[in-house]
Amino acid sequence: PTTAKYSPFLDVTRIVCVGLVCVDHGDPEFAKWNVILVQGWVLQFLFLVCGVCYGMSKKSLLGYELRLLKYAILGICINWSAWLLMGMDWKHNFFGVVFHIWFIVGIMGYALILYPL
């Protein structure tokens, strides 16, 4: 048996949470009715899962932050290209382009703040 500790339930939890966030953001009716009470627990649970995964990781803080920075840059580029393809006004609403990436920036900040613990 391998000595690496893999916890598939964390991946499943993360996938379910991200899927619920996508449904909540993707259809205003779901957000309006707060289906499955998504607005009350999903993001908090996602932050918790990310913290557990970082705690189990062998990566250094710098390696973790750089990996998250790559994801953030990639996500911003993908969102920006979608806005360009759709002909949307990204120049006057750049926050809308970056909106979904703030979660990653938050994880980066929390990892940096909580690293000494």
Phi and psi restraints in degrees (value plus and minus 20) as a CYANA .aco file:
   2 THR   PHI     -98.2   -58.2
   2 THR   PSI     133.0   173.0
   3 THR   PHI    -111.8   -71.8
   3 THR   PSI     -31.7     8.3
   4 ALA   PHI     -88.2   -48.2
   4 ALA   PSI     117.0   157.0
   5 LYS   PHI    -120.2   -80.2
   5 LYS   PSI      92.3   132.3
   6 TYR   PHI    -134.0   -94.0
   6 TYR   PSI     111.5   151.5
   7 SER   PHI    -140.1  -100.1
   7 SER   PSI      72.3   112.3
   8 PRO   PHI     -82.5   -42.5
   8 PRO   PSI     -45.2    -5.2
   9 PHE   PHI     -83.8   -43.8
   9 PHE   PSI     -47.7    -7.7
  10 LEU   PHI     -88.5   -48.5
  10 LEU   PSI     -60.8   -20.8
  11 ASP   PHI     -84.9   -44.9
  11 ASP   PSI     -63.7   -23.7
  12 VAL   PHI     -82.6   -42.6
  12 VAL   PSI     -64.0   -24.0
  13 THR   PHI     -81.0   -41.0
  13 THR   PSI     -64.8   -24.8
  14 ARG   PHI     -83.0   -43.0
  14 ARG   PSI     -62.9   -22.9
  15 ILE   PHI     -83.6   -43.6
  15 ILE   PSI     -63.6   -23.6
  16 VAL   PHI     -83.6   -43.6
  16 VAL   PSI     -64.9   -24.9
  17 CYS   PHI     -82.6   -42.6
  17 CYS   PSI     -65.8   -25.8
  18 VAL   PHI     -83.5   -43.5
  18 VAL   PSI     -60.4   -20.4
  19 GLY   PHI     -80.8   -40.8
  19 GLY   PSI     -62.8   -22.8
  20 LEU   PHI     -86.2   -46.2
  20 LEU   PSI     -57.1   -17.1
  21 VAL   PHI     -85.2   -45.2
  21 VAL   PSI     -61.5   -21.5
  22 CYS   PHI     -81.7   -41.7
  22 CYS   PSI     -63.7   -23.7
  23 VAL   PHI     -84.0   -44.0
  23 VAL   PSI     -62.6   -22.6
  24 ASP   PHI     -84.2   -44.2
  24 ASP   PSI     -62.3   -22.3
  25 HIS   PHI     -97.6   -57.6
  25 HIS   PSI     -48.3    -8.3
  26 GLY   PHI     -99.0   -59.0
  26 GLY   PSI     -46.5    -6.5
  27 ASP   PHI    -150.4  -110.4
  27 ASP   PSI      93.7   133.7
  28 PRO   PHI     -78.2   -38.2
  28 PRO   PSI     -46.2    -6.2
  29 GLU   PHI     -86.3   -46.3
  29 GLU   PSI     -57.2   -17.2
  30 PHE   PHI     -85.5   -45.5
  30 PHE   PSI     -62.2   -22.2
  31 ALA   PHI     -86.0   -46.0
  31 ALA   PSI     -57.8   -17.8
  32 LYS   PHI     -83.3   -43.3
  32 LYS   PSI     -61.1   -21.1
  33 TRP   PHI    -116.2   -76.2
  33 TRP   PSI     -22.6    17.4
  34 ASN   PHI      31.3    71.3
  34 ASN   PSI      34.8    74.8
  35 VAL   PHI     -78.4   -38.4
  35 VAL   PSI     115.9   155.9
  36 ILE   PHI      36.1    76.1
  36 ILE   PSI       0.8    40.8
  37 LEU   PHI      33.6    73.6
  37 LEU   PSI      15.0    55.0
  38 VAL   PHI     -75.7   -35.7
  38 VAL   PSI     -59.7   -19.7
  39 GLN   PHI     -88.0   -48.0
  39 GLN   PSI     -36.3     3.7
  40 GLY   PHI    -114.8   -74.8
  40 GLY   PSI     -34.6     5.4
  41 TRP   PHI    -162.5  -122.5
  41 TRP   PSI     -42.3    -2.3
  42 VAL   PHI     -87.5   -47.5
  42 VAL   PSI     -70.8   -30.8
  43 LEU   PHI     -84.7   -44.7
  43 LEU   PSI     -58.1   -18.1
  44 GLN   PHI     -82.7   -42.7
  44 GLN   PSI     -61.7   -21.7
  45 PHE   PHI     -86.6   -46.6
  45 PHE   PSI     -57.2   -17.2
  46 LEU   PHI     -85.4   -45.4
  46 LEU   PSI     -60.8   -20.8
  47 PHE   PHI     -81.5   -41.5
  47 PHE   PSI     -61.5   -21.5
  48 LEU   PHI     -82.0   -42.0
  48 LEU   PSI     -66.2   -26.2
  49 VAL   PHI     -82.3   -42.3
  49 VAL   PSI     -61.4   -21.4
  50 CYS   PHI     -83.2   -43.2
  50 CYS   PSI     -59.5   -19.5
  51 GLY   PHI     -84.9   -44.9
  51 GLY   PSI     -61.5   -21.5
  52 VAL   PHI     -83.4   -43.4
  52 VAL   PSI     -64.0   -24.0
  53 CYS   PHI     -82.8   -42.8
  53 CYS   PSI     -61.0   -21.0
  54 TYR   PHI     -86.3   -46.3
  54 TYR   PSI     -59.5   -19.5
  55 GLY   PHI     -83.6   -43.6
  55 GLY   PSI     -51.2   -11.2
  56 MET   PHI    -105.4   -65.4
  56 MET   PSI     -31.3     8.7
  57 SER   PHI     -96.5   -56.5
  57 SER   PSI     130.9   170.9
  58 LYS   PHI    -117.0   -77.0
  58 LYS   PSI     -21.2    18.8
  59 LYS   PHI     -89.1   -49.1
  59 LYS   PSI     130.2   170.2
  60 SER   PHI     -94.7   -54.7
  60 SER   PSI     144.9   184.9
  61 LEU   PHI     -80.4   -40.4
  61 LEU   PSI     -63.1   -23.1
  62 LEU   PHI     -82.4   -42.4
  62 LEU   PSI     -64.2   -24.2
  63 GLY   PHI     -82.5   -42.5
  63 GLY   PSI     -60.1   -20.1
  64 TYR   PHI     -85.8   -45.8
  64 TYR   PSI     -66.2   -26.2
  65 GLU   PHI     -84.0   -44.0
  65 GLU   PSI     -61.3   -21.3
  66 LEU   PHI     -85.3   -45.3
  66 LEU   PSI     -59.2   -19.2
  67 ARG   PHI     -84.1   -44.1
  67 ARG   PSI     -63.4   -23.4
  68 LEU   PHI     -85.5   -45.5
  68 LEU   PSI     -56.1   -16.1
  69 LEU   PHI     -83.5   -43.5
  69 LEU   PSI     -60.1   -20.1
  70 LYS   PHI     -81.3   -41.3
  70 LYS   PSI     -64.0   -24.0
  71 TYR   PHI     -81.9   -41.9
  71 TYR   PSI     -61.0   -21.0
  72 ALA   PHI     -84.8   -44.8
  72 ALA   PSI     -65.7   -25.7
  73 ILE   PHI     -83.6   -43.6
  73 ILE   PSI     -64.0   -24.0
  74 LEU   PHI     -81.6   -41.6
  74 LEU   PSI     -64.6   -24.6
  75 GLY   PHI     -83.1   -43.1
  75 GLY   PSI     -61.6   -21.6
  76 ILE   PHI     -84.3   -44.3
  76 ILE   PSI     -62.4   -22.4
  77 CYS   PHI     -83.8   -43.8
  77 CYS   PSI     -61.2   -21.2
  78 ILE   PHI     -85.6   -45.6
  78 ILE   PSI     -66.3   -26.3
  79 ASN   PHI     -81.1   -41.1
  79 ASN   PSI     -63.9   -23.9
  80 TRP   PHI     -82.4   -42.4
  80 TRP   PSI     -63.8   -23.8
  81 SER   PHI     -85.5   -45.5
  81 SER   PSI     -54.9   -14.9
  82 ALA   PHI     -84.5   -44.5
  82 ALA   PSI     -61.3   -21.3
  83 TRP   PHI     -83.6   -43.6
  83 TRP   PSI     -60.0   -20.0
  84 LEU   PHI     -83.7   -43.7
  84 LEU   PSI     -66.3   -26.3
  85 LEU   PHI     -83.3   -43.3
  85 LEU   PSI     -54.1   -14.1
  86 MET   PHI    -103.5   -63.5
  86 MET   PSI     -26.2    13.8
  87 GLY   PHI      51.5    91.5
  87 GLY   PSI       5.8    45.8
  88 MET   PHI    -104.0   -64.0
  88 MET   PSI     136.8   176.8
  89 ASP   PHI    -104.7   -64.7
  89 ASP   PSI      63.5   103.5
  90 TRP   PHI     -96.4   -56.4
  90 TRP   PSI     -43.4    -3.4
  91 LYS   PHI     -86.5   -46.5
  91 LYS   PSI     -53.5   -13.5
  92 HIS   PHI    -118.8   -78.8
  92 HIS   PSI     -20.1    19.9
  93 ASN   PHI    -164.5  -124.5
  93 ASN   PSI      35.0    75.0
  94 PHE   PHI     -86.9   -46.9
  94 PHE   PSI     -46.2    -6.2
  95 PHE   PHI     -79.5   -39.5
  95 PHE   PSI     -56.1   -16.1
  96 GLY   PHI     -84.2   -44.2
  96 GLY   PSI     -51.4   -11.4
  97 VAL   PHI     -90.9   -50.9
  97 VAL   PSI     -60.1   -20.1
  98 VAL   PHI    -111.1   -71.1
  98 VAL   PSI     -28.9    11.1
  99 PHE   PHI     -67.1   -27.1
  99 PHE   PSI     -71.6   -31.6
 100 HIS   PHI     -94.0   -54.0
 100 HIS   PSI     -33.1     6.9
 101 ILE   PHI    -107.1   -67.1
 101 ILE   PSI     -32.6     7.4
 102 TRP   PHI     -80.6   -40.6
 102 TRP   PSI     -45.4    -5.4
 103 PHE   PHI     -81.0   -41.0
 103 PHE   PSI     -64.9   -24.9
 104 ILE   PHI     -86.1   -46.1
 104 ILE   PSI     -61.7   -21.7
 105 VAL   PHI     -81.9   -41.9
 105 VAL   PSI     -58.6   -18.6
 106 GLY   PHI     -83.4   -43.4
 106 GLY   PSI     -62.7   -22.7
 107 ILE   PHI     -81.6   -41.6
 107 ILE   PSI     -60.2   -20.2
 108 MET   PHI     -81.7   -41.7
 108 MET   PSI     -63.5   -23.5
 109 GLY   PHI     -85.6   -45.6
 109 GLY   PSI     -64.2   -24.2
 110 TYR   PHI     -83.8   -43.8
 110 TYR   PSI     -59.8   -19.8
 111 ALA   PHI     -83.0   -43.0
 111 ALA   PSI     -61.0   -21.0
 112 LEU   PHI     -87.4   -47.4
 112 LEU   PSI     -64.2   -24.2
 113 ILE   PHI     -87.0   -47.0
 113 ILE   PSI     -60.8   -20.8
 114 LEU   PHI    -111.6   -71.6
 114 LEU   PSI     -21.9    18.1
 115 TYR   PHI     -74.4   -34.4
 115 TYR   PSI     -63.2   -23.2
 116 PRO   PHI     -82.4   -42.4
 116 PRO   PSI     -41.7    -1.7
